[in-house]
């Protein structure tokens, strides 16, 4: 949303283009080469687990012996009883009033099947343990409406951990049953939207609380699966335009995603969302951060979340260009105007960004650019300039749920 090639340590180093060097230096948001993505992905247990799921012998979905789920609840009864007896319930799953008991009881209406790794001798294709597509979609809607967008003081990284694990379990059931059709697309679309939002909401969290690589792996695979559904299943696909644009914005600079977009029918390529994403991608490839950031103001909230991981590199490029083009002790650039160019609504954030790059900011809110003074900030010292608490208010929580469900409220969250 592959077959890796390994190189001997004695092999000659691969030539790296100038654009690849720039994006890799920009941090985690930069685009990686396809070979680097494949080799890094194969080292992750989550990637191997999914390949084990896919390689598990499964019958043709059209065959009578194909696994068909019959579990009509979000968690099979057997698992619910086992986890309750072993005291393995998450606090989001306990029955109200039993939270302080030595062994809390499970709430059948809140308990969700957890992800479990494939293991030798373990049969994961039993019908009574598999949820059919309609129940899987119901489960995803519950995770969005009752967990991911719940108001209150619960840290969102804890919410994310629970939802992420249960979404993996949903996808595991989908893989075993080879789920497709409208329910399969609806599940994947909601999963992609939620993971894109998580990549924005948690990007400033420490690695022990949120691993962006694991989130990226599952997001890319869900997005790839969704694109395959669009390409192979009969339409209409009412949300294809939205996800083609999200794919291009999230994978900014990817030649593979760009080629896929260019091969789309003209109707999709010329749609407003895809055309805007194409323009932003072109500005990125041309190293024109001023135009890119100006176009970024036209994006919806979720599209901005998809582009967010590239924004730090774009802002750094803009400051570098201005530091060389306007390098003079007698030239003072208005900080408010610079904030507009950087696509920042807060002038103070623009000042912090300039100081992080060792640019002089005067008390009269003017910046003095210097090509010799511009310095790359130390790793970890530059904090993200986005507002990650944008859904703390009740009305924004409701709007976020509508956005993840794909309702036509996807404009501005703040």
C-alpha positions as CSV (number, residue, x, y, z in Angstrom):
1,X,0.0,0.0,0.0
2,X,9.3,-8.9,-3.6
3,X,12.2,-10.6,-3.8
4,X,15.3,-9.0,-2.0
5,X,18.7,-9.0,-3.5
6,X,21.6,-9.5,-1.1
7,X,25.1,-8.2,-1.7
8,X,28.3,-9.6,-0.5
9,X,30.4,-7.4,1.8
10,X,33.2,-7.5,-0.8
11,X,30.9,-6.3,-3.6
12,X,31.5,-2.8,-5.0
13,X,29.3,-0.2,-3.4
14,X,26.1,0.7,-5.2
15,X,26.0,4.1,-6.9
16,X,23.6,6.4,-5.0
17,X,22.0,9.3,-6.9
18,X,22.0,12.9,-5.6
19,X,18.3,12.8,-4.9
20,X,18.6,9.6,-2.9
21,X,21.4,11.1,-0.8
22,X,19.3,14.2,-0.1
23,X,16.2,12.2,1.0
24,X,18.2,9.8,3.1
25,X,19.9,12.7,4.9
26,X,16.6,14.3,5.6
27,X,15.7,11.6,8.1
28,X,13.1,8.9,8.4
29,X,10.7,10.8,6.2
30,X,12.9,10.5,3.1
31,X,12.2,8.0,0.3
32,X,14.3,4.9,0.4
33,X,15.3,2.9,-2.6
34,X,13.2,-0.2,-3.3
35,X,16.2,-2.6,-2.5
36,X,16.8,-0.9,0.9
37,X,13.1,-1.1,1.7
38,X,12.9,-4.8,0.8
39,X,16.1,-5.7,2.7
40,X,15.1,-3.7,5.8
41,X,11.5,-5.1,5.7
42,X,12.7,-8.7,5.6
43,X,14.6,-8.2,8.9
44,X,11.4,-7.2,10.7
45,X,9.5,-10.0,12.5
46,X,6.2,-8.4,11.5
47,X,7.1,-8.8,7.8
48,X,8.1,-12.4,8.3
49,X,5.0,-13.1,10.3
50,X,2.8,-11.9,7.4
51,X,4.8,-14.0,4.9
52,X,4.2,-17.0,7.1
53,X,0.5,-16.2,7.1
54,X,0.5,-15.9,3.3
55,X,2.5,-19.1,2.8
56,X,0.3,-21.2,5.0
57,X,-1.5,-23.7,2.8
58,X,-4.9,-22.4,2.0
59,X,-7.5,-23.6,-0.4
60,X,-9.0,-21.6,-3.3
61,X,-11.6,-19.3,-1.9
62,X,-14.1,-20.6,-4.5
63,X,-13.5,-24.2,-3.3
64,X,-15.9,-25.7,-0.8
65,X,-13.0,-26.6,1.5
66,X,-11.8,-23.0,1.7
67,X,-11.7,-21.6,5.3
68,X,-14.9,-19.8,6.0
69,X,-15.3,-17.9,9.3
70,X,-18.4,-18.6,11.4
71,X,-17.5,-16.6,14.6
72,X,-20.1,-13.9,14.9
73,X,-18.4,-12.0,17.8
74,X,-15.3,-9.8,17.8
75,X,-13.5,-12.5,19.8
76,X,-14.0,-16.2,19.6
77,X,-15.5,-17.7,22.8
78,X,-12.5,-20.1,23.3
79,X,-10.0,-17.2,23.2
80,X,-12.1,-15.1,25.5
81,X,-12.3,-17.8,28.1
82,X,-8.6,-18.6,27.9
83,X,-7.5,-15.0,28.2
84,X,-9.9,-14.4,31.1
85,X,-8.6,-17.4,33.0
86,X,-5.0,-16.4,32.4
87,X,-5.6,-12.8,33.3
88,X,-4.5,-11.6,29.8
89,X,-7.3,-9.1,29.2
90,X,-6.5,-5.6,28.2
91,X,-8.1,-2.9,30.4
92,X,-10.1,-1.8,27.4
93,X,-11.7,-5.3,27.4
94,X,-12.6,-5.8,31.1
95,X,-16.2,-5.8,32.3
96,X,-17.2,-2.6,34.1
97,X,-17.0,-3.0,37.9
98,X,-14.5,-5.9,37.8
99,X,-11.4,-3.8,36.9
100,X,-10.0,-4.0,40.5
101,X,-10.7,-7.7,41.0
102,X,-7.8,-10.1,41.2
103,X,-9.0,-11.6,38.0
104,X,-11.1,-9.2,36.0
105,X,-13.9,-10.6,33.9
106,X,-14.1,-10.1,30.1
107,X,-16.8,-8.0,28.5
108,X,-18.0,-10.0,25.5
109,X,-19.0,-6.7,23.8
110,X,-15.6,-5.1,24.2
111,X,-13.2,-8.1,23.9
112,X,-11.4,-8.3,20.5
113,X,-9.4,-11.2,19.1
114,X,-5.7,-10.5,19.6
115,X,-3.0,-11.2,17.1
116,X,-1.1,-14.4,17.5
117,X,1.9,-15.5,15.5
118,X,1.6,-18.7,13.4
119,X,3.1,-21.6,15.2
120,X,3.9,-25.2,14.4
121,X,1.0,-27.5,15.3
122,X,-1.4,-24.6,15.7
123,X,-4.4,-24.7,13.4
124,X,-5.5,-21.1,12.6
125,X,-8.0,-22.1,10.0
126,X,-10.8,-23.4,12.3
127,X,-14.1,-21.8,11.2
128,X,-15.3,-21.2,14.7
129,X,-12.1,-19.0,15.4
130,X,-12.4,-17.0,12.1
131,X,-14.6,-14.0,11.8
132,X,-16.4,-13.6,8.4
133,X,-15.8,-10.3,6.5
134,X,-19.0,-8.6,7.8
135,X,-17.8,-9.2,11.4
136,X,-14.3,-8.1,10.6
137,X,-15.7,-4.8,9.3
138,X,-17.8,-4.5,12.4
139,X,-14.7,-5.0,14.5
140,X,-12.7,-2.3,12.7
141,X,-15.6,0.1,13.1
142,X,-15.6,-0.6,16.8
143,X,-11.9,0.0,17.1
144,X,-12.3,3.3,15.4
145,X,-15.5,4.6,17.1
146,X,-15.0,3.3,20.6
147,X,-11.2,3.0,21.0
148,X,-9.1,5.1,18.6
149,X,-11.3,8.2,19.0
150,X,-12.3,7.9,22.6
151,X,-12.1,11.2,24.5
152,X,-10.3,11.4,27.8
153,X,-6.9,11.4,29.4
154,X,-5.7,8.0,28.1
155,X,-2.4,8.4,26.3
156,X,-2.9,7.9,22.6
157,X,0.2,5.7,22.3
158,X,-1.6,3.1,24.5
159,X,-4.7,3.4,22.4
160,X,-2.6,2.9,19.3
161,X,-0.9,-0.2,20.7
162,X,-4.2,-1.9,21.3
163,X,-5.8,-0.9,18.0
164,X,-2.7,-1.8,16.0
165,X,-2.5,-5.3,17.5
166,X,-6.3,-5.9,16.9
167,X,-6.0,-4.6,13.3
168,X,-3.2,-7.2,12.7
169,X,-5.6,-9.9,13.9
170,X,-8.2,-8.6,11.5
171,X,-5.8,-8.7,8.6
172,X,-4.7,-12.2,9.7
173,X,-8.2,-13.5,9.4
174,X,-8.6,-11.7,6.0
175,X,-5.4,-13.4,4.7
176,X,-6.5,-16.9,5.8
177,X,-9.9,-16.5,4.2
178,X,-8.6,-14.5,1.2
179,X,-11.2,-11.8,1.9
180,X,-12.1,-9.6,-1.0
181,X,-15.1,-7.6,-2.2
182,X,-16.7,-4.5,-0.8
183,X,-16.1,-5.5,2.9
184,X,-12.4,-6.2,2.2
185,X,-12.0,-2.8,0.6
186,X,-13.8,-1.1,3.4
187,X,-11.6,-2.7,6.0
188,X,-8.4,-1.8,4.2
189,X,-9.5,1.7,3.5
190,X,-10.2,2.4,7.2
191,X,-6.9,0.7,8.2
192,X,-4.9,2.9,5.9
193,X,-6.5,6.1,7.0
194,X,-6.0,5.2,10.7
195,X,-2.3,4.2,10.2
196,X,-1.6,7.4,8.2
197,X,-3.1,9.4,11.0
198,X,-1.0,7.5,13.6
199,X,2.2,8.2,11.6
200,X,1.4,11.9,12.2
201,X,0.0,11.8,15.7
202,X,2.9,9.7,17.2
203,X,5.9,10.9,15.1
204,X,7.3,12.8,18.0
205,X,7.0,9.9,20.5
206,X,10.2,8.1,21.6
207,X,11.0,4.8,19.9
208,X,10.1,2.8,23.0
209,X,6.5,4.0,22.6
210,X,6.1,4.1,18.9
211,X,8.2,2.5,16.1
212,X,7.6,4.4,12.8
213,X,9.2,1.6,10.7
214,X,6.7,-1.0,11.9
215,X,3.8,1.3,11.3
216,X,5.2,2.1,7.9
217,X,5.5,-1.6,7.1
218,X,1.9,-2.4,7.9
219,X,0.7,0.8,6.2
220,X,2.5,0.0,3.0
221,X,1.3,-3.6,2.9
222,X,-2.3,-2.6,3.5
223,X,-2.1,0.2,0.9
224,X,-0.5,-2.2,-1.6
225,X,-3.3,-4.8,-1.0
226,X,-5.9,-2.1,-1.4
227,X,-4.4,-1.0,-4.7
228,X,-4.5,-4.6,-5.9
229,X,-8.2,-4.8,-5.0
230,X,-8.8,-1.6,-7.1
231,X,-6.9,-3.1,-10.0
232,X,-8.4,-6.6,-10.0
233,X,-11.9,-6.3,-8.7
234,X,-14.8,-4.9,-10.7
235,X,-15.9,-1.4,-9.7
236,X,-17.0,1.1,-9.1
237,X,-14.4,2.1,-6.6
238,X,-15.7,5.3,-5.1
239,X,-12.6,6.0,-2.9
240,X,-9.9,5.1,-5.4
241,X,-9.1,8.8,-6.2
242,X,-8.6,9.5,-2.4
243,X,-6.2,6.6,-1.9
244,X,-4.2,7.1,-5.1
245,X,-3.5,10.6,-3.8
246,X,-2.7,9.4,-0.3
247,X,-0.3,6.8,-1.7
248,X,1.5,9.4,-3.8
249,X,1.8,11.9,-0.9
250,X,2.9,9.4,1.6
251,X,5.5,7.9,-0.8
252,X,6.7,11.3,-2.2
253,X,9.5,10.9,-4.7
254,X,8.8,7.2,-5.3
255,X,9.3,6.4,-9.0
256,X,7.3,3.2,-8.6
257,X,4.2,4.9,-7.2
258,X,4.5,7.7,-9.7
259,X,4.6,5.2,-12.6
260,X,1.6,3.5,-11.2
261,X,-0.3,6.8,-11.0
262,X,0.7,7.8,-14.6
263,X,-0.8,4.5,-15.8
264,X,-4.2,5.2,-14.3
265,X,-7.1,6.1,-16.5
266,X,-7.2,9.8,-17.5
267,X,-10.4,10.2,-15.4
268,X,-8.5,9.4,-12.2
269,X,-5.3,11.2,-13.1
270,X,-7.2,14.4,-13.8
271,X,-9.3,14.3,-10.6
272,X,-8.6,17.2,-8.2
273,X,-7.0,15.1,-5.4
274,X,-4.6,13.1,-7.7
275,X,-3.7,16.2,-9.8
276,X,-2.8,18.1,-6.6
277,X,-0.7,15.2,-5.3
278,X,1.0,15.0,-8.7
279,X,1.9,18.7,-8.6
280,X,3.3,18.3,-5.1
281,X,5.4,15.3,-6.1
282,X,6.7,17.2,-9.1
283,X,7.8,20.1,-6.9
284,X,9.5,17.6,-4.6
285,X,11.4,16.0,-7.5
286,X,12.4,19.5,-8.8
287,X,13.6,20.5,-5.4
288,X,11.3,23.4,-5.2
289,X,10.3,23.5,-1.6
290,X,8.6,26.9,-1.9
291,X,6.1,25.6,-4.4
292,X,5.6,22.4,-2.5
293,X,4.8,24.1,0.8
294,X,2.5,26.5,-1.0
295,X,0.6,23.6,-2.5
296,X,0.5,21.8,0.8
297,X,-1.8,24.4,2.2
298,X,-4.5,23.1,-0.2
299,X,-4.4,19.6,1.3
300,X,-7.1,18.1,3.5
301,X,-6.3,17.1,7.0
302,X,-5.6,13.4,6.2
303,X,-3.6,14.3,3.1
304,X,-1.5,16.6,5.3
305,X,-0.9,13.7,7.7
306,X,0.3,11.6,4.7
307,X,2.7,14.4,3.6
308,X,3.8,15.1,7.2
309,X,6.8,12.9,7.3
310,X,8.4,14.8,4.3
311,X,7.7,18.3,5.7
312,X,10.9,18.5,7.9
313,X,13.1,17.8,4.8
314,X,11.2,20.4,2.7
315,X,11.5,23.1,5.4
316,X,15.1,22.4,5.8
317,X,15.6,22.7,2.0
318,X,13.8,26.0,2.0
319,X,16.0,27.4,4.8
320,X,19.1,26.2,3.0
321,X,18.1,27.8,-0.3
322,X,17.3,31.1,1.4
323,X,20.5,31.0,3.4
324,X,22.5,30.9,0.2
325,X,20.3,33.3,-1.9
326,X,19.8,36.0,0.8
327,X,23.1,35.7,2.7
328,X,23.9,39.2,3.9
329,X,24.3,40.9,7.2
330,X,22.2,43.8,5.9
331,X,19.3,41.7,4.7
332,X,16.6,41.1,7.2
333,X,13.7,38.8,6.2
334,X,10.3,39.1,8.0
335,X,9.7,36.1,10.2
336,X,6.0,36.2,9.7
337,X,6.5,36.0,5.9
338,X,8.9,33.1,6.4
339,X,6.4,31.3,8.6
340,X,3.9,31.5,5.7
341,X,6.5,30.1,3.3
342,X,7.3,27.3,5.7
343,X,3.5,26.4,5.9
344,X,3.5,27.2,9.7
345,X,0.6,29.0,11.3
346,X,2.7,30.0,14.4
347,X,5.5,32.5,14.0
348,X,7.1,31.3,17.2
349,X,7.5,27.8,15.6
350,X,9.2,29.4,12.6
351,X,11.6,31.2,14.9
352,X,12.4,27.9,16.7
353,X,13.1,26.2,13.4
354,X,15.5,29.0,12.4
355,X,17.4,28.9,15.7
356,X,17.7,25.1,15.4
357,X,19.6,25.7,12.1
358,X,21.7,28.4,13.8
359,X,20.1,31.3,11.9
360,X,20.0,34.6,13.6
361,X,16.5,35.8,14.7
362,X,16.2,39.4,15.9
363,X,13.8,40.6,18.5
364,X,12.0,42.6,15.9
365,X,10.9,39.3,14.3
366,X,13.4,39.4,11.4
367,X,15.7,36.6,10.2
368,X,19.3,37.2,9.0
369,X,20.2,34.4,6.6
370,X,23.8,33.3,6.3
371,X,25.2,30.5,4.1
372,X,28.2,30.1,6.5
373,X,26.0,30.2,9.6
374,X,23.4,27.6,8.4
375,X,24.0,24.4,10.4
376,X,22.2,21.0,10.4
377,X,20.6,20.4,13.8
378,X,21.9,17.6,15.9
379,X,19.9,14.4,15.6
380,X,17.0,14.4,18.1
381,X,17.4,18.0,18.9
382,X,14.9,19.3,16.4
383,X,11.3,18.8,17.7
384,X,8.4,18.3,15.3
385,X,6.6,21.6,14.7
386,X,3.2,20.0,14.2
387,X,0.3,20.1,16.7
388,X,-0.2,16.5,17.7
389,X,-3.0,17.2,20.1
390,X,-5.5,18.3,17.5
391,X,-8.1,15.7,18.5
392,X,-8.1,16.4,22.2
393,X,-11.4,18.3,22.0
394,X,-14.6,16.4,21.8
395,X,-15.8,18.0,18.6
396,X,-12.5,17.1,16.9
397,X,-12.7,13.5,18.2
398,X,-16.0,13.1,16.4
399,X,-14.7,14.7,13.2
400,X,-11.6,12.4,13.3
401,X,-13.9,9.3,13.4
402,X,-15.8,10.6,10.4
403,X,-12.6,11.2,8.5
404,X,-11.3,7.6,9.2
405,X,-14.7,6.2,8.1
406,X,-14.4,8.2,4.8
407,X,-17.3,10.6,5.4
408,X,-17.2,13.9,3.5
409,X,-15.8,15.9,6.5
410,X,-12.2,15.4,5.4
411,X,-11.4,19.1,5.1
412,X,-9.9,20.8,8.2
413,X,-9.7,19.3,11.7
414,X,-8.5,22.5,13.3
